[in-house]
Amino acid sequence: MGMRIGGAAQAGATQGTGAAQWQQRQQGVKDLMAALQSGDLASAQKAWSGLSANGGSTRANGPLAAIGKALQSGDLAGAQQAAQDWKAQRAGHHHHMATATATTAPISTDPGSAPGSIINVKA
């Protein structure tokens, strides 16, 4: 009977690699947006190629693809507009959990202290 050991370690390594790739992609997007915001076409193109080279799969009709197409053709204004559109789209998709703060009155177990149970007859 052979038992395979190391599966958990291999899974952990895979998860670590995935997290590193995600962080790298996030940084690439930040770099891209910063370059677009500053109007630096060359830096934006460099950031885009870095994103594309690092397994940056994008939907063909997605907002990142639109930015990439504009940058590939040298259209800085088009890339900036596509980035603005993407930001606006992302802002509409955020779901924040509402935190409600409830104020509660002290609860009494005395039946005579319930609201309406005391009547002032000396009016």
ZIJO-V709495 format. One line per field, one symbol per residue. ss: DSSP state (@ for helix, = for strand, . for the rest). phi: phi as a letter, one per 20 degrees, with the letter a starting at -180 (. if undefined). Layout:
ss: ???
phi: ???
//
This chain:
ss: ......@@@@@@@@@@@@@@@@@@@@@@@@@@@@@@@@..@@@@@@@@@@@@@.........@@@@@@@@@@...@@@@@@@@@@@@@@@@@@.................@@@..........
phi: .ecedofffffffffffffffffffgfffffffffffemefffffffffffffemffcfgdfffffffffffemefffffffffffgfffffefddffdddeddegddeeffdfgneddeeee
//
